[in-house]
C-alpha cells in the first residue's frame, strides 16, 4: 500500500510538471516523470536546471512533492483526517507505522503531529535566515528562493534553483550554517529532535538518540576533515579558493552526503578517493524516522558494536549503559545485505546499458539509493533505460528500506526445529 501511494503521487506530480503552465517548453513527459520521482523520493538528481526550466508554478509543485515525500505521505493523510474529524482506522495506522518506520501502533498520531510541528518551525526559521542572503541579491523574488531552499534542505532533497547548486555562495557564512543545520536536523530524525527538546539532558536521552547524535557527530567530523585533506590542493575544487572558503567548503561537503545533495564545489572535479569517501557517507545516510535515506546511522553503529562484541566473545552488545540483543543484529545484517545487493545490482545493470567511467556510474547509483542527489555530471547523459534504472533505484531507496524495516520488525515462530549444524567461516 505504501509503495502504491508513493507511486500514485509520483505519477500525479509528473502530470502536473508536464503541463505547459509548469515549464518553459523544454520538459517532456520523461523529464517530468524523472523530476517527480526525484522530488517525491527527496533525492535531488535532475535532468534540467530547476530554476531555469520550470516556472513558479512548476517550482511550487516540486516543493510540494518534496514536502510530501520528505515527511511521509501517510503523515499528511492522518493529519488531514484528524483535522476533518474523521477517525483514523487500523488500515491507515498500519500504513502510517510503515511510513514512519515504527514497530508499534501506539502514539502514531502524536508522532505525526510532532513531525509537522518540527518541520514547519525549522523551515520557517530557515527561510527567514536564508532571506537575508537571497532578498538583497534577487529582490523580493529571493523570498521564494529562501522558502524553496529551506524546504529542500530540511527534507534532505538537494533541489536548488541555480545550475551550480550553491557554489556561488561557497564562502557565505549564512548559507554554510543554515543549509547544513536544516538538513542535519531533518536527517537526525523527528524522534531524536523531539527527545532532545523534551529532555534537554544527555543522561535522560534514549539509547537511539544517543547513538544518532554521537554517530552523526563522528561522521560529520570525519567527512569534513577528510574532504579538506584530500581536496585541499585540487585545482578543480578547493585549490582556487581562499583558506576561509576552503574550510567552509570542506565543512559543507563533509555534511552534505548525509543525503542532502547540495554542493558548493564542482562534484565532478573531485578526486576518486574523495568520491569514494562521499559514496560511503551517502550509503550510510541519516537517521530513522527522518527525511534522510541510506542504511541509517544507527545501522552502522550496531554493525560496529556487533563486530567489537564478536572479537570480545560477547553475546550481547553494550552502548551507553544499555544492551542490544541478537534480534537487532539480525535485522541490521539483513537490512545492510539487501541494501548492498540493491546498490551492486543497480551498478551492474547501469554498466550493461551505459559505457562510462566506473566511478561515475557507481557514484550515480549510490546517490540514487541513498536519495542524496549529488552527481559527477552523468545524470544528463543517461538515455531512457538509464533514467528508468535510476528512477527505480531512487524509488526503492526511499520506500524499500522502510518496507524492509517493517517486515523485519514482525516476528514469526518456526513450527519445526532442526538440529544444529556447523559451517566454517572466514
Secondary structure, 3 states (H helix, E strand, C coil): CHHHHHHHHHHHHHHHHHCHHHECCCCCHHHHHHHHHHHHCCCCCCCCCHHHHECHHHHHHHHHHHHHHHHCHHHHHHHHHHHCCCCCCHHHHHHHHHHCCCCCCCCHHHHHHHHHHHHHHHHHHHHHHHHHHHHHHHCCHHHHHHHHHHHHHHCCCCCCCCCCCCHHHCCCHHHHHHHHHHHHHHHHCHHHHHHHHHHCCHHHCCHHHHHHHHHHHHHHHHHHHHHHHHHCCCCCCCCCCCHHHHHHHHHHHHHHCCCCCCCCCCHHHCCHHHHHHHHHHHHHCCCCCCCCCCCCHHHHHHHHHHHHHHHCCCCCEEECCEEECHHHHHHHHHHHHHHHHHHHHHHHHHHHHCCCCHHHHHHHHHHHHCCCCCCCCCHHHCCHHHHHHHHHHHHHHHHHHHHHHHHHHCCCCCCCCCCCCCCCCC
